[in-house]
Structures are given as C-alpha cells and as structure tokens.
Amino acid sequence: MRAGSFFPVNVMAARHSDILALHVERILDALPDGVFISDAAGVTLRVNRMYEQLTGLRQEHVQGRNVRDLLEEGIFDHILNPEIVRTGKSVTHVQNLKNGKRLALTGFPVYDSGGTLCLVVTLARDITLLTSLQDQVTEQCKLLDQINDRLVYITQENNKGDEPTFASPVMADVVSLLHRVAGTDATVLILGETGAGKDVFARLTHSLSARGEKLFLKVDCGGIAEALTESEMFGYMPGAFTGASSKGKAGYFEMADGGTIFLDEVGELPLTMQTRLLRVLQDGEIMRVGGASPRKVDVRVIAATNRDLAQSVAEGAFRRDLYHRLNVVTVTIPPLRERPEDVRVLAERFLRQYTAKYHKSIAFMGVTLDMMAAYSWPGNVRELQNLVHSLVITHTGPLIAPRDLPAHLSGISLSAARYPEEILTARRPLKEIMAELERDFLLKAIEVHGSVQRVAALFQINRSTVFRKLQGADRRSGQDA
C-alpha cells in the first residue's frame, strides 16, 4: 500500500470531532425542533434558532440564566431540568408560554465520560395548532354525544310500548276517541293524574296518525330550568348569550319538524313561554333566541297535564287564549282506582315484561291479583308498574302470594277483594270451593314450571295427590254440568 493513502484512525477521529465542534451551532440551528441545553445546575447554555422562533426568547436573553428563575418570572409554567437531574431519566411534558403557545417538551440526560450527569437537552415542538384542533374535536365529540343521547332517547321513546293495555269499558271509549282524532292534525290535550299513562296515549295518537313514521319527541315542560326553557324549546343563534355554542342550536320544535311534539305537564310552562307556544300553534312559526326572523315548522302538538287548566286560567297562571288553542280535542284518562278491571291485565303485562328482562319464571296467584285490584293506587299505573318491577327483582318463589305484597296492599281484607260473584253468593260447601281454588293454583303452577313432577317437588306433595286434586275438581264440575 502506498504511503499517504490513509490517515491513522485516531487522527481521522480527531479531525471529525473538530469539524463537529466547529459546526455544532449550525447543526443545532438546522434541526426542525427547538433545542434548549442546560447544565446540571439548571443554568441555560444554548438554545437554537427554532427555539427562538417558537418562544420569542433570544439566546442572549436566556443564556447564563437559571431555568428556575425563568419559571418564577412566569416565562414558563413548567421546567424539566430539576426532575431529569434528580431521576436521571428522560421526561415529557406540555409547557405553556406567555405568548399563548403550547410546547411539547421532551428532556434527555447527557452524561460525561465518568458517568456523571452534566447536561440536560430538551427538545421542544409547537403543539398549539394541534391542541386547538384537539379541542375542536373534543367539542365536536361532545356535540355528537349530545345528539346521540337525544337520538337514543328519541328511539327509546318511539319504541316504548305498543297498544295500551286495558280491559275496562271506559278505557275502550278513550282509545276509540283517539282513533277518531289521530288521523287529523288537531291539537290534543290529555288530562289525567300523575302516573295514569298520559304519555302512552300520546304515543298511540302519534302512531295512528299520518306522522307515525316521523319523529315523536317528548318534552318534560316541568323538568327544564326556567332560564333555559326558551333556548331549549326554540333554539338559539350563534353567540346569542354567554356560553352559547358558536354554531347555534336547534330547539325541540325544529327537531320535531314534520313529526309530533308531546308537551308533558304543559301546565308548568311559565307565562312568557306560553306566549311563544301560542305563536307556534297560531302561525306555525318559531323564533330562535337571538334570531331576527321567524322559521316555519310543521309540528303536531299533543299536550298533557295533571292540572286543572280551567282553574289555572281563572287564577291567572295560564293564558286563556292558549288554553282554548290546546283544548281542541280533550281526552281524560281516568285514574286506575276507577278502572279496577285494568289492574289484572296491566299487572300481568308488567310481569311478562320484567320476568323476560330478568330471566325469571314467576306468576301471580289469582287471589293476589284480586287484592291488587281492590287497592286504590294513588300513583296509578306507574305505581303498579314499579310494584311489579320490585316483586320480580326481590321474589324468589314461583308464585306471588298475598303475603308477598307490601303491607299497605296485603292488609286489604279478603272480603274487599273482588271474587267472582258466583263464588260469594253460591250456596256450596266450603270444601268444594277450596278444592276448586286448589285446582286453579295447581294448574297455574304447572303452567309456570312445565311439569307435575316439578310442582310436586316444589310444594312437597306426591304426584298422585296433584293428579287426584286435578281430577277430583274435574269430576265435580262434570257432575254440576
């Protein structure tokens, strides 16, 4: 090999180090991230050009200054140097600057040849725009969540229940009336006590109408804060008030455009909102809060209340003109105590609903239903539904007996229970009547449990006894025939 064809390795390494040392500042300035170099004591040694651009801090303003002093002056709201020196590990954090920018900082320890930490190098990247975009995405996600919640609520409301359940002639008359008026766009006012089922009949009216495939939106007029009622009902324009969305918001009437809006407890509306509602009923127009021009809406209104609106009008708590606008078709739902025939069918329906939900097999004894029908039900259908729900959750046996009812129900005397008149008036031996009751009980138990063997085991009797009681009652009924 010819002399001079190569340099010794150590000579070349030294030359490369000299080149790097000569150009280190240019190398730092060429980097796309900001660089902040401090020593183990926290004294600033060097920042690159990108760091100056990101922060507005010049090299001559920070060089030689301790990062702790810069933190105390409020130039930074967070520093990495002390933590890295203490732990000897890299750290990542977000730093907020006085100029409003946000930087993602990642700091690294640098050790000398003896293994002692001598420098901390911090890389800074501007995430202000990214954070702003993330905030916008978060805001949009919140909005989507709100819309999704409303759609879920609307779907649940639309899917609740089918035809109302009843057996009484008075409820047959109510349903017949609703069938006659449902096909029109007439405003319907439904009156009745709390829990009587007004929303069920409002939903029925909607489903029978030409708008049945459109939106049915239930609004609890008593559940909206008075200060928010107008914006919730009629929406608002962008920036209409402090805290308003920059995009504005549609109200309930706009959401229900083309469908039906159900104003539950309409008697709770404040007088100012009653005036706005009157305009919707008269002109089919709404005005958003902060808006300059009205918007047309095509909405059918069904209203309900447990108040005596005529009395509220007389007391000045409800507008007379609005009352007459709502009172085009009035339907009164009788309280449950006035239609005891419905207690049995409603209880059975709720029992099917909740036993299916909780995967249980439970049935009512006939005498239990008789006692329930004799109760006055101050909470109406809602009270009955809640009772059945509670019984299904807590009951462990196959049959719900009178003793399983709450004290205020089980305390009703058997004489008050509605037994068939032929049992109470017939001149028959008690033994024969009890045999028939036993037979009914056993048949119901077999229906619930699916076999005579299971019934015999549950009630601790022989299978032959079960058959004998069933056949004995059949023979007696055949002789009576």
Phi, psi and omega in degrees: 000136184288146178296145179080007182280347178204156175265152171303149185301316183293330178290318179296318180298319180296319180296318179297320179297320178298318180297315180297316181297323180293326187250011185301321181293321178294325178297314179299318182290340180278346183289144182282345178258155173289144180234130179232118183247128178226160178270183185294339179274351180097007180281133181286128180255318186199140168233149180267177185298321180295323178296320178299319180293321182292318191258339187080004179267127180273156179306315183292341180277335185246341183298132180085354181264145181280139183298333179293323177294319178297324178294315181296327179283355177083009178292322173244161171248359178198140176231152183258336189307307184300321182292319180292320178297321182289319186262337184072017182238156177290152184222145175235138180202162176260134181242133177256131182258164179299329184279005177093353181282155176240131181242139171268114183259137171228117183252145182231139174280146176237128185251148176277182184295339179270002178086012179266135179292122184241333182222157169235121179254123182244126176262136183236132178232134182287120178240019181301310181294318179299318179296318179299317178295321179295321177297320179295318179297318178300317179297319179293324178295320177298317180297317179296321177298318179298315180296318180297318178300317180294320180293321177297315179299315181297317180298317179298318181295319182290331184266359182288122170064160174246230176295142176302148180261125180199163176225355185272146178299325183295323178285331175297322178293320179298312181295322178299318178297316181295324176298324182287325186264345186299324183289349177267176174258017183296143174292136182243132176249119182254122181251149178164161180293162176301131178086004183283346178105028183299322181293329178297318182281334172295317179294323177297316180300316179296314184295333180275351185271173177293345179268009187304332179272354181268185185287136169246113185244117179269131180237122177273099185295334180273352184258003179257131177302138186303324181293338183255355187302313184296313182292326179289319183285318189244357178081179179211160178275163178303131177067023184294333179202169181299127180092354180290147178296144180291348179257358184076182183202137176281143177270181184299321182293323177291321179298324183269009183305127182093346182243217184234136173248128181254109181269091180283140183055050181298338179294348180273354182295135175294158184302322180299321180285332177298323177296317180293321179294323179301321180296321178297316182291325183280313190248351183066035183230148172232157176234120177293151174298127182084000181277158181251346181220148181286162177235137179281139174225145178246092186227134172270135183253125168243126182242155178215152177200152172261004179271159170273096186295326178299320178291321178298323176296315180297328181274357180080013181267351180218136184293133181295317182294324177291321178302315180292326177293323180282333190271037178290307174233121181248130179237128179252124178267114181295148175295158185297329181294341179267001178219064183300338179299335183278344184299313183298310185291325178291317179298318179295322179294314179295325178297316178298319182298312186277330175292325175294320182295318185258009176055051179241161177237098185223146177223157174275140165286148181302320181294329178296314178296324178298318180292323178294323179292336181278349182280153186275342176051069178298334178268004175060212187299325181297320178296317178298315180298316180296323178296312181298319178303313180297318180299317181295321181291318189265339187283142181248338182275177181280336184233141177268112182263166178306324182292345180277349180282157176301161186301322182291344176261316183289345178284351178293131182291151180297332179293336179276343180290149187271083173281153175304139185300326182295333177285319185285334185255344183289142175269084183228154179296140178302323180302319181292319180296316180295326177297320178295320178296320177299316180299315179299319179298313183294319177299318179295319180297318179296321178298321182287316188262347171089349180203152177295323182299316181293319179298316180299318180293318182296318186258011171057050174226163180284152176300322180296328178294320179299312180298319181298317181293322178292315182289324180297318179293324179294319180297319180296319180293329178291321178294322179296325180292000000 
